[in-house]
Amino acid sequence: MITINKAAWQERYLTRLIDNNKGKKGNIYYYWSLNKLAEDFQFNLDDLPFITKIFLENFLRNCSTNDTFNYQNVVKTIKNIVDSTSPTNFEFPFFPSRVLMQDYTGVPALIDLAAMRDAIADKGGDATIINPVCPVDLVIDHSIIADQAGTPAALTHNQQREMERNHERYQFLKWAQASFSNLTIIPPGRGICHQVNLEYLAQVVRDEVNVLIPDTLVGTDSHTTMINGLGVLGWGVGGIEAEAVMLGQPLSISTPQIVGVKLLGKMQVGTTATDLVLTITQILRKYGVVGKFVEFYGSGVSELSIADRATIANMAPEYGATCGLFLIDNEIIEYLKLTNRSSALVERVHTYTLTQKLWNEDSKPHATYPENIVIDLNTIEPSVAGPKRPQDCFSLNTIKRVTKEVSELDWHCPTVERLPYRLRPLTCGDIVIAAITSCTNTSNPKVMLQAGLLAKAAVERGLKINPNVKTSLAPGSQVVARYLDSTGLQQYLDKLGFNCIGFGCTTCIGNSGPLDPDIEQQISEGHLNVGAVLSGNRNFEGRIHPSVRLNWLMSPPLVIAFALVGHTRINLDIEPLGVDKNGQPTFLRDIWPNDYLVNETMRAITKESYALSYQDMLVGDHAWEDLPISNTDCYPWNSHSTYIIQAPFLELLAQTGHEGLNSCNQVHGPIKIKSANILAIFGDSITTDHISPAGQISPYSPAGKYLIAKGVAPEQFNSYGARRGNHEVMVRGTFANNRLQNKIIASEQGGITRIFDDKYLQNKAHISIFEASEYYAKTNIPLVVFAGKEYGTGSSRDWAAKGCQLLGIKTVIAESFERIHRSNLVGMGIMPLQLSNKTSLASLQLTGDEKVDVVVEGDVSKHQLIPNQTLQLIIYSAKNDDINCAVTLPVVLCINSSLELDYFLAGGVLPYVASQFL
């Protein structure tokens, strides 16, 4: 090839699309030709994974818009994207075509944008230059709480309480929609963002001013990956990264490691998509796909509906992958038609993907993958996962044994089992929450109809729900409510207490609402390990409800089955659910719906169901439409608000101007961190729920005490998730989970630590982590946190990093990090350091009174740090600061790209991006 300039590049690859429109007049479309690229660079498109093709098209298109277009660099990047053996330090820019948000993460992100407008206005600039440069959809779905459940009035009651609690937040969101361009707010009550994305927002192929491009996105929720079931590449990022994308910054992609997962065979009768995804999660976690891109292919894929594929793709964060992508085939075309997408969209998806060799057929050879896993669908059996991690999957018939193993107490009380429900005392293994919830499963019509048909059979036999169980149904979209009503199945769900409580992410996110006070008292006084059963994707301890330690993930029909039993001390293969109205034992097999009945019932799901459910999508109820807003470019902050207050992350910009931004992380000499104290020492699998809870706020916690001091009554606390627009609450909620175990104080659980100061110890043996950070801040002592493996597992919770920054934590040192949280730490100017494979946290034998230095070769202020550099960690006793008596060991700087390094050196993404605008 000859060297060409930017204009010639565009002329070569921007190509007119010739479609088969059968003589009909239509728009003239263009596209960036992968076929010409393959011809020029001499590679075979058919050999490349689908993911690689998407990255190629994105780079092919966007490199020509770069003012610093350099042909040699472009050629090198394309060759490295194509080559699966590219060097690990290779990186390239990726520009997602849109951003998806939910309100928990969306509110703080938009507050940051509002603060950027203030900062620019304060410097005499034009505040209105701060706008999303790509389309942003924010779906309000995380604020509905199951305050009331099991009654016909639950839906109305919960929606009213939602609006009362979140009045200020929703006013802010309405202001944002009116003030920012490229921002769409979908009001509360419409559904969960991922299901709305699957059924309504996603286009598969987008029309960008008559140029067709693959639909790609990032979302501020880890389960954004659900959309990969529709052949749309997308994954979850922290709110911090999403803000950068919204403001025109690319994501920096390091050499993508792609794993092919070949699906063979067909699911057995009686198994569900939930059983499949729980098993896949376990297999892929065990194999090791953390941070990798997974691509599903094989003849088994054609046996799965789009809803089944979406269920599998949804749980990519649980198996640790960046995403789990399915290929585009005729099943996707039929799904687009079913969900009322326009005929023009359907036509362009088909034509474009055929032209670009993005279309898949079983008869064609599959791509070549650097790594391969084979899963036979025929081997899947009824399964559950838990009680603390989604990857801990086992056969349904073993839950009795597992319950006994994890309950820690002797729960086998035959006399108790024979008592009527109303006379039974609560005991370990009992279920107190049963929730059909979460986008993972409520987006799947087959498992939802199975649940409805099982409920019908149970009611007809006279079975009833154990009265100790709080039951709820929270559909992920109004389509679900529509087909449950039209089939007549909702009435049977209602009779069992599975009334609709709201359209949103409820129990799965921790919005399970209160338990009966008597139940709470029995749990507390008896120190009982009770359980929750839910059709969700996360079951980390303390997430679902603070009083519930055993949380089991399962399919919607199994949720109902266990709610009928009232406990998990049972083998459902051989033990009955209960006694029917004739006094005869009823087994699960007696009421499990057969596939023929399910398939016949699914005929009720029509194109009209989706058309009616998604009409007037942007119109809310009267309470939403009546919310008053200010017509201003900059947000009118309310100094008395306890929900929405101005974010502090750009204070340096306001004080010094953008020329002082790099002083955030500027150092002098080779020591980056000197004489830091250890704030906490954690073990393995510390989740973002541990770091930054989303559930209830205890009145005895630092956040609760702050709100009480502000005049907020405990019943008006709402949740940590709803308070994410108030950094004063969130910093006090950081490490406030009551199930957190800080090894500095091994005898107690909760967000507490110890200050090794003799004068201080005269008053307190331990202190909250927030109070400790205040103590250290008075003397400008930097802080570090140590942790084990998989630090930051779970939701893409930016406050898990923002809160750490406000606590004064300069580095987190762990055995390994989860992908999203690691990037969030970097995005807030916090240094993630990984211990070498030869060093475990346990081998360090830390007690918490040590001091820590981090040594960097050279002067960081002169940008001598490089991504993935090995640094030196020095640990020494506070009582003996002789460096010769210290332990020195290598650690890896987990900053993966030059762009991430720029963010880190600027003190975080926000000051970096703000400086670009100035």
Secondary structure as GFF3:
##gff-version 3
##sequence-region A 1 918
A	DSSP	alpha_helix	6	13	.	.	.	ID=ss1
A	DSSP	beta_strand	14	16	.	.	.	ID=ss2
A	DSSP	beta_strand	30	32	.	.	.	ID=ss3
A	DSSP	alpha_helix	34	41	.	.	.	ID=ss4
A	DSSP	three_ten_helix	45	47	.	.	.	ID=ss5
A	DSSP	alpha_helix	50	62	.	.	.	ID=ss6
A	DSSP	three_ten_helix	63	65	.	.	.	ID=ss7
A	DSSP	alpha_helix	71	82	.	.	.	ID=ss8
A	DSSP	beta_strand	91	94	.	.	.	ID=ss9
A	DSSP	beta_strand	98	102	.	.	.	ID=ss10
A	DSSP	alpha_helix	103	122	.	.	.	ID=ss11
A	DSSP	three_ten_helix	127	129	.	.	.	ID=ss12
A	DSSP	beta_strand	136	139	.	.	.	ID=ss13
A	DSSP	alpha_helix	154	165	.	.	.	ID=ss14
A	DSSP	alpha_helix	167	179	.	.	.	ID=ss15
A	DSSP	beta_strand	183	186	.	.	.	ID=ss16
A	DSSP	alpha_helix	193	196	.	.	.	ID=ss17
A	DSSP	pi_helix	197	201	.	.	.	ID=ss18
A	DSSP	beta_strand	205	208	.	.	.	ID=ss19
A	DSSP	beta_strand	211	214	.	.	.	ID=ss20
A	DSSP	beta_strand	216	219	.	.	.	ID=ss21
A	DSSP	three_ten_helix	222	230	.	.	.	ID=ss22
A	DSSP	beta_strand	233	236	.	.	.	ID=ss23
A	DSSP	alpha_helix	239	246	.	.	.	ID=ss24
A	DSSP	beta_strand	251	254	.	.	.	ID=ss25
A	DSSP	beta_strand	258	264	.	.	.	ID=ss26
A	DSSP	alpha_helix	273	287	.	.	.	ID=ss27
A	DSSP	beta_strand	293	297	.	.	.	ID=ss28
A	DSSP	three_ten_helix	299	303	.	.	.	ID=ss29
A	DSSP	alpha_helix	306	314	.	.	.	ID=ss30
A	DSSP	alpha_helix	316	319	.	.	.	ID=ss31
A	DSSP	beta_strand	323	326	.	.	.	ID=ss32
A	DSSP	alpha_helix	330	338	.	.	.	ID=ss33
A	DSSP	alpha_helix	343	355	.	.	.	ID=ss34
A	DSSP	beta_strand	371	376	.	.	.	ID=ss35
A	DSSP	three_ten_helix	377	379	.	.	.	ID=ss36
A	DSSP	beta_strand	383	385	.	.	.	ID=ss37
A	DSSP	beta_strand	393	395	.	.	.	ID=ss38
A	DSSP	three_ten_helix	396	398	.	.	.	ID=ss39
A	DSSP	alpha_helix	399	407	.	.	.	ID=ss40
A	DSSP	alpha_helix	414	418	.	.	.	ID=ss41
A	DSSP	three_ten_helix	421	423	.	.	.	ID=ss42
A	DSSP	beta_strand	431	436	.	.	.	ID=ss43
A	DSSP	alpha_helix	439	442	.	.	.	ID=ss44
A	DSSP	alpha_helix	445	460	.	.	.	ID=ss45
A	DSSP	beta_strand	470	473	.	.	.	ID=ss46
A	DSSP	alpha_helix	478	486	.	.	.	ID=ss47
A	DSSP	alpha_helix	490	495	.	.	.	ID=ss48
A	DSSP	three_ten_helix	507	509	.	.	.	ID=ss49
A	DSSP	alpha_helix	517	526	.	.	.	ID=ss50
A	DSSP	beta_strand	531	534	.	.	.	ID=ss51
A	DSSP	beta_strand	550	553	.	.	.	ID=ss52
A	DSSP	alpha_helix	556	565	.	.	.	ID=ss53
A	DSSP	beta_strand	578	579	.	.	.	ID=ss54
A	DSSP	beta_strand	585	586	.	.	.	ID=ss55
A	DSSP	alpha_helix	588	591	.	.	.	ID=ss56
A	DSSP	alpha_helix	595	601	.	.	.	ID=ss57
A	DSSP	three_ten_helix	602	604	.	.	.	ID=ss58
A	DSSP	alpha_helix	607	613	.	.	.	ID=ss59
A	DSSP	alpha_helix	622	625	.	.	.	ID=ss60
A	DSSP	alpha_helix	651	656	.	.	.	ID=ss61
A	DSSP	three_ten_helix	658	664	.	.	.	ID=ss62
A	DSSP	beta_strand	671	681	.	.	.	ID=ss63
A	DSSP	alpha_helix	688	691	.	.	.	ID=ss64
A	DSSP	alpha_helix	702	709	.	.	.	ID=ss65
A	DSSP	three_ten_helix	714	716	.	.	.	ID=ss66
A	DSSP	alpha_helix	727	733	.	.	.	ID=ss67
A	DSSP	three_ten_helix	743	745	.	.	.	ID=ss68
A	DSSP	beta_strand	752	753	.	.	.	ID=ss69
A	DSSP	alpha_helix	758	761	.	.	.	ID=ss70
A	DSSP	beta_strand	767	768	.	.	.	ID=ss71
A	DSSP	alpha_helix	769	777	.	.	.	ID=ss72
A	DSSP	beta_strand	783	787	.	.	.	ID=ss73
A	DSSP	alpha_helix	799	807	.	.	.	ID=ss74
A	DSSP	beta_strand	809	814	.	.	.	ID=ss75
A	DSSP	alpha_helix	819	827	.	.	.	ID=ss76
A	DSSP	beta_strand	831	835	.	.	.	ID=ss77
A	DSSP	alpha_helix	841	844	.	.	.	ID=ss78
A	DSSP	beta_strand	850	855	.	.	.	ID=ss79
A	DSSP	three_ten_helix	860	862	.	.	.	ID=ss80
A	DSSP	beta_strand	870	877	.	.	.	ID=ss81
A	DSSP	three_ten_helix	883	885	.	.	.	ID=ss82
A	DSSP	beta_strand	887	893	.	.	.	ID=ss83
A	DSSP	alpha_helix	898	905	.	.	.	ID=ss84
A	DSSP	alpha_helix	909	917	.	.	.	ID=ss85
###
